[in-house]
Amino acid sequence: MRRDVYILCLIGLFCLSGHAQSDREIFEQMRKEMRAEFAEYQKQNEREYARYLRQTWQEYRLEKGIEPFERPKPDNLPPASPQKRPSKTSELIVAPKPDGLQTPPLPPIIFEEKKKEVGKYNVQIAFYGSTLQFTHNIEPCQLAQVREKQIADLWEQFGKQKNGSLFTDLITVKLEMRLNDWAFFCLLKQTARQLPQLKDDNTRTIFMHYALHTYGYDIKMGIIDKEVALLVPIQEKVYAYSYLPENGKKYYLFTAGEKPSATPVRTLPSLSRNKQRPFSLAITEPMLLVEDYRDTNRTYRDCSLNSPVNQNRISFFNDMPHTDLAVYADMPVDVAFAENTCQGLGSRIAPLSREDALNFLLHFTQSAFRYQTDGQQFGRERSLFPEETFYYPYSDCEDRAIFFSWLVRRLLKQEIVLLHYSDHVATGVRIEKEIPGSYIRTGDKRYLICDPTYIGADIGQCMPGYEKEKPRIIKLNQ
């Protein structure tokens, strides 16, 4: 606040004065002094943090990663009985609960662009199809021992090196490529791997921590046996990763491989400091990854779609932790994929009534993809973005629900929610016309059940076994 007022005062003096040249020189001089003052503040902040790292780290226990479903999804699903659309109406009332991502606006990344010094070393980074060239002045270094003092010494050493050019270039790539927080984390991890001056994994982890701390992220380090690990708080839920709970946050273990629950980890309680930026897995704008398209084909009756899928996006999606379904459903879809898919389906449903169009999109999603659980296809539980559902040979219930929800919002402009059951995911569509079938009511809204995995079912048909189960309702961006 004091700094902002200071700048405004300087601007006011500069504008009112009649001696433009001399005032400009004064202004530039004072701005240099302020930048130097801010740089000194940053150095002081780093010295204090290094002292904090030299304290005795306490032992905690990791907790087991959470699972997305209460019980395993079925390997096979029953097809709908050959019948016409439902003739009766049923309604299940679900009490409104907080849902969706509940993500508050993120504070901006705090980073003071530093004067660009001449780089002593060159490095090439391969990043999802791009080859990035950086120069830097990081000198060879290695963690001597996995102990608090040595970790703090190395962390402080990074602060004394001339790394402003590299850090400025990295944040520039983030902004120019529109990387979300996880993509930026992957960029830093790949950069650390490719810097030969960082001699081992522990040194690379400490470098990543220093960089993320410099950018203003909330981040912790921990020691597991002889390994330094990063503990990362994520705003959304993350499944399957072990975590350390603290003050209502979950600090997920991302850099030390999978560890069983109750694994001891030594770390420090978080500092009470100015608001730090938590990580978010949400993708709010299209990331500009290098285009490497592969045509994919899906067919239902007389409707055949050939849609290009960017394989670099597929690679990135595969590296993302498994998270909230709304992250997958609300992500901006690749423009080329969206245009081809929506053009083909849009022309097919154009002459249909809204009810028949909704039914066609539902039948397309049920029939154009083959069913397998994630365990069968990937050996682990994961959810697919709409492009991935086209790309991979199989999909399961939440993948189809996510894809169908995108089609309904994009082509029909109708409100739709995800219905998360104990071992299944369907959708609910808000419609104005009264249509016989099964409904979910929450608050003052009523949603017609549409199940993209119940093969052959029409809109309004609920899969047997779920008629009385109250699902968690996940609201989406409309």
Salt bridges, closest charged atoms under 4 A:
GLU28 OE1 - ARG31 NH2 2.81
GLU37 OE2 - ARG2 NH1 3.24
GLU40 OE2 - ARG47 NH2 2.96
GLU59 OE2 - ARG61 NH2 3.47
GLU91 OE2 - ARG441 NE 3.00
GLU91 OE1 - ARG446 NE 2.46
GLU112 OE1 - ARG3 NH2 3.87
GLU112 OE2 - ARG35 NH1 3.55
GLU139 OE2 - LYS120 NZ 3.29
GLU148 OE1 - ARG266 NH2 3.79
ASP153 OD1 - ARG54 NH2 2.46
ASP153 OD2 - LYS149 NZ 2.83
GLU156 OE1 - ARG54 NH2 3.08
ASP169 OD1 - LYS116 NZ 2.46
ASP181 OD1 - ARG277 NH2 3.14
ASP201 OD1 - ARG204 NH2 2.85
ASP218 OD2 - LYS249 NZ 2.71
GLU227 OE1 - LYS259 NZ 3.76
GLU246 OE2 - LYS220 NZ 3.65
ASP302 OD1 - ARG348 NE 3.23
ASP330 OD1 - ARG409 NH1 2.98
GLU355 OE2 - ARG85 NH1 2.61
GLU355 OE1 - LYS433 NZ 3.40
ASP356 OD1 - ARG85 NH2 2.87
ASP374 OD2 - LYS73 NZ 3.00
GLU381 OE2 - LYS73 NZ 2.53
GLU387 OE1 - ARG313 NE 2.73
GLU388 OE2 - ARG382 NH2 2.48
ASP396 OD2 - LYS73 NZ 2.47
GLU398 OE1 - LYS73 NZ 2.87
GLU415 OE1 - ARG430 NH1 3.36
GLU415 OE2 - LYS445 NZ 3.14
ASP423 OD2 - ARG71 NE 3.23
GLU434 OE1 - ARG446 NH1 2.96
ASP451 OD2 - HIS424 NE2 2.83
ASP458 OD1 - HIS363 NE2 2.78
